[in-house]
């Protein structure tokens, strides 16, 4: 679908996806198309919060991050080379 949108010259900058599609392969494909992505991530995904932690293989589960509402931190997902911005989900109910 993304390829079709690019070929049809549809103007967009971001791809929004559910955690079901949040994979290294999809992230790399989107970046190759010169687009950005926003993705929900499953709680068991691993992230390093510094370049040094990444180099040393020190990753923590996303569920262990204690992020306040509207707080974001930079980090590296395990298996994905690009730095990403991680934020907490805002959940509102009825």
MIFIKE-457547 format. One record per residue (C-alpha): x, y, z; residue number from 1; residue in three letters. Coordinates in steps of 0.5 Angstrom, whole numbers, plus 500, padded with zeros to 3 digits. Example, Ala and Ser with C-alpha at 12.3 -4.5 7.8 and 13.67 -1.06 7.14 Angstrom:
BEGIN
  c1  c2  c3 resi resn
 525 491 516    1  ALA
 527 498 514    2  SER
end
This chain:
BEGIN
  c1  c2  c3 resi resn
 500 500 500    1  UNK
 506 505 502    2  UNK
 509 504 495    3  UNK
 502 505 491    4  UNK
 502 512 495    5  UNK
 509 514 493    6  UNK
 508 512 486    7  UNK
 501 516 486    8  UNK
 505 522 488    9  UNK
 500 522 494   10  UNK
 503 527 499   11  UNK
 504 525 506   12  UNK
 510 525 511   13  UNK
 508 520 516   14  UNK
 506 513 517   15  UNK
 502 511 523   16  UNK
 502 504 525   17  UNK
 499 499 530   18  UNK
 504 495 534   19  UNK
 502 489 529   20  UNK
 506 492 523   21  UNK
 512 495 528   22  UNK
 518 491 525   23  UNK
 525 493 523   24  UNK
 523 491 516   25  UNK
 517 496 516   26  UNK
 521 501 519   27  UNK
 527 501 514   28  UNK
 522 500 508   29  UNK
 519 507 511   30  UNK
 525 510 512   31  UNK
 528 508 505   32  UNK
 522 512 502   33  UNK
 524 518 506   34  UNK
 518 518 510   35  UNK
 517 518 518   36  UNK
 513 513 522   37  UNK
 509 513 528   38  UNK
 508 506 531   39  UNK
 505 503 537   40  UNK
 510 498 540   41  UNK
 509 492 544   42  UNK
 511 492 552   43  UNK
 516 487 551   44  UNK
 520 491 545   45  UNK
 527 492 548   46  UNK
 530 499 548   47  UNK
 537 502 550   48  UNK
 537 509 553   49  UNK
 544 511 551   50  UNK
 549 510 545   51  UNK
 553 507 550   52  UNK
 548 502 553   53  UNK
 546 500 546   54  UNK
 554 498 544   55  UNK
 554 494 551   56  UNK
 548 490 549   57  UNK
 544 493 555   58  UNK
 537 494 553   59  UNK
 531 494 558   60  UNK
 523 492 556   61  UNK
 519 498 554   62  UNK
 514 496 560   63  UNK
 520 498 565   64  UNK
 520 505 562   65  UNK
 517 510 567   66  UNK
 515 515 563   67  UNK
 510 521 565   68  UNK
 505 523 560   69  UNK
 507 527 555   70  UNK
 514 525 556   71  UNK
 519 523 551   72  UNK
 526 520 551   73  UNK
 531 518 545   74  UNK
 533 511 545   75  UNK
 535 505 540   76  UNK
 530 499 539   77  UNK
 534 492 539   78  UNK
 535 490 532   79  UNK
 534 497 529   80  UNK
 540 502 528   81  UNK
 536 509 527   82  UNK
 535 513 534   83  UNK
 528 513 535   84  UNK
 524 518 540   85  UNK
 520 514 545   86  UNK
 513 517 548   87  UNK
 508 514 553   88  UNK
 501 513 550   89  UNK
 496 517 552   90  UNK
 490 513 554   91  UNK
 483 516 555   92  UNK
 477 512 556   93  UNK
 469 514 556   94  UNK
end
